Amino acid sequence: MGFASESQGKMAVAGSGTLGFGAMGLTAFYGEALSDEAACDVLKACYEGGCRHFDTAEVYKSGENYNERVVGKFLKTVERESYTVATKYMPSLWSEDCSDFEKVRASLVASLERLGLDYVDLYYAHRVMSLEMALNFAECGKKFIKEGLVKRIGYSEITGDWLKKCHAVTPVACVQQEWSLITRSLEDELVPVCRDLGITIVAYSPLGRNLLTGVVTEPPNDWRKNHPRYEPENLKKNIDMVKQVKALADTKGCTPAQLSLAWLFSKAKDLGVSVIPIPGTTKITNLNSNLAATDITIEPSDMTLLENLASQVAGQRGNEDYMKRAFEAHLTSS
């Protein structure tokens, strides 16, 4: 995976069907954190499998065990020009502030220190709550790029209208947004803007927070137990739906997770936008399975069947508090 020219300001995918790696689950939110050694083994397998984009954030941590530190420990073992890495500034950790350049810069420098790097390839604003915040981050990003601390900037959870206004301040490379077979709320408003501006969509939770793997039988004992799609009645319906996805996957000799990733690549192509899914895992077997999804061919009839099945998904993509910070909450104010 590489970048387009700086004048374009966008992230370019090296070839079609490129996967990145979402590192969050190595240390946070999805059960007990892996040891540094085990986490580095997963990252090494990812790298050796041809996946060269790594995604982390300052907020991904358990106690003082920062995800950035663990990712940085691995990155020291490979050539700097052989990968790209993204991290994120979380405004809510800093009183919802993107206006104080020195504050944002201090956060970035701390992230760089944990990563052990002089610069990051991509620096996101992690959930902006107003257009003013988004524009302030763009101004900060412009200065970081001039300093050489950041190659490009991006946003996570932003409306298409806000994105256009930020892109006019300084080119935006990527939008990180939840996108999967069962989460398609970005397609009407955000995707067309990304297509027109040449902005790549980095798709987080492309496997529906594990629902689309076909292995879920009960609510997990982590933050997802409060997730609407994992509520008992909804989960029962969603498991039944995924069983039908699995039935189609079986006819193709693949897993429902692989088929779901193949759907995402195909959907992005149909919509004329570049996509980099960033599934995460703590298991090398699952990692290798995800990487193999790029070899799967999916037909238009498969797309139609899958989308009809997925329309049956029960529950929102996040609970009430989560959705207050989601891009959908700002659509009416765009």
Secondary structure as UniProt FT lines:
FT   STRAND          2..3
FT   TURN            6..9
FT   STRAND          11..12
FT   STRAND          21..22
FT   HELIX           24..26
FT   HELIX           36..48
FT   TURN            49..50
FT   STRAND          53..55
FT   TURN            58..59
FT   STRAND          61..62
FT   TURN            63..64
FT   STRAND          65..66
FT   HELIX           67..75
FT   TURN            76..77
FT   HELIX           80..82
FT   STRAND          84..89
FT   HELIX           91..94
FT   TURN            95..96
FT   HELIX           101..115
FT   STRAND          120..126
FT   HELIX           131..147
FT   STRAND          150..156
FT   HELIX           160..169
FT   STRAND          172..178
FT   TURN            181..182
FT   TURN            185..189
FT   HELIX           190..197
FT   STRAND          200..204
FT   TURN            206..210
FT   HELIX           211..213
FT   HELIX           223..226
FT   HELIX           228..230
FT   HELIX           232..251
FT   TURN            252..253
FT   HELIX           256..271
FT   STRAND          275..277
FT   HELIX           284..291
FT   HELIX           292..295
FT   HELIX           300..310
FT   TURN            311..312
FT   HELIX           320..324
FT   HELIX           327..333
//
